[in-house]
Each structure stands twice: as C-alpha cells, then as structure tokens.
Amino acid sequence: MEKQADQKCNTKRKVREGVVVSNKMQKTVKVRVDRTFKHPNFNKVITRGKIYYAHVEEEEVEIGKLVKIIETRPLSKLKRWRVLQVL
C-alpha cells in the first residue's frame, strides 16, 4: 500500500516545446506544439499541431518565441499548462 502511494506522488509531469502563437491575454499565452509522424499507408512524414493555453506569470513572452511548457493543475477552464522557460 505504501509503495503505491509513493508512486502516485512521484509521477512525472509532461513537458512540451512549442512556439508562442498569441499573447493577447493577461498572464496567458497560446503555444502551438507540433509533432511529426510517418503516415501508415503512404510513408510520408506528416506534421500535426495542437494549441495549448499556458500560464505565464510576469515576463512578457513575444509571439514566435520557442518555450518549454509543463503540465500543471487546472488553472481555468482551458489552462492546464504553464511556461517553464523561454528558449
């Protein structure tokens, strides 16, 4: 029982890298994270993207900057990530 509780506390948080698409909101940025994979039938490389809402505390992050985001508790209806660092 104790080992299961320890494993739950030591879960790793997901970390993603992406590009800032929008910084119009207060303390929130929209980050586009792209992933590439090979198509199962045609064997071509495909790029797909997903947009995450990330919390940024004080520093103003400009559009086009590469950032690293980390998973966190729900901060609002859409925000579940926060900016870890600007690369």
C-alpha positions in Angstrom: 0.0 0.0 0.0 2.8 2.4 0.9 4.6 1.8 -2.4 1.6 2.6 -4.4 1.1 5.9 -2.6 4.8 6.8 -3.2 4.5 6.0 -6.9 1.4 8.3 -7.1 3.3 11.2 -5.6 6.4 10.7 -7.9 4.5 10.9 -11.2 6.3 12.8 -13.9 4.7 15.9 -15.4 4.6 16.1 -19.2 6.9 18.7 -20.7 6.4 20.0 -24.3 8.2 22.5 -26.5 6.4 24.8 -28.8 6.1 28.2 -30.4 4.1 31.1 -28.9 1.2 31.9 -31.3 -0.7 34.5 -29.3 0.0 36.7 -26.2 -3.1 38.9 -26.3 -4.5 37.7 -22.9 -3.3 38.7 -19.5 -0.9 36.1 -18.0 -1.8 33.6 -20.7 -0.1 32.6 -24.0 -1.2 30.2 -26.7 1.5 27.7 -27.6 1.5 25.5 -30.7 3.2 22.2 -30.2 4.0 20.3 -33.4 4.5 16.6 -33.7 5.8 14.7 -36.8 5.0 11.1 -37.7 5.1 8.8 -40.7 1.8 8.1 -42.4 0.9 4.4 -42.0 -0.1 3.8 -45.6 1.9 6.4 -47.7 5.1 6.5 -45.6 5.2 10.3 -45.9 6.2 12.5 -42.9 3.2 14.4 -41.6 3.3 17.4 -39.2 0.3 17.9 -36.9 -0.1 20.6 -34.3 -2.0 21.2 -31.2 -2.5 24.5 -29.3 -2.2 24.7 -25.5 -3.1 27.6 -23.2 -0.2 28.2 -20.9 0.1 30.4 -17.8 2.9 32.9 -17.7 3.4 34.9 -14.5 5.2 38.2 -15.1 7.5 38.2 -18.0 6.1 39.2 -21.4 6.6 36.4 -23.9 6.7 37.6 -27.5 5.0 35.9 -30.5 7.3 33.5 -32.3 9.4 32.6 -29.2 10.2 29.0 -28.5 9.1 28.0 -25.0 9.0 24.9 -22.8 5.7 24.2 -21.0 4.9 21.8 -18.2 1.7 20.2 -17.2 0.0 21.5 -14.0 -3.3 21.5 -12.1 -6.2 23.2 -13.9 -5.9 26.9 -13.6 -9.0 27.9 -15.5 -11.5 26.3 -18.0 -8.8 25.9 -20.6 -5.4 26.4 -18.9 -3.7 23.2 -17.8 -0.1 24.2 -18.6 2.4 26.8 -17.5 5.5 28.2 -19.1 8.6 26.6 -17.7 11.2 28.6 -19.6 11.8 30.7 -22.7 14.3 29.1 -25.0 
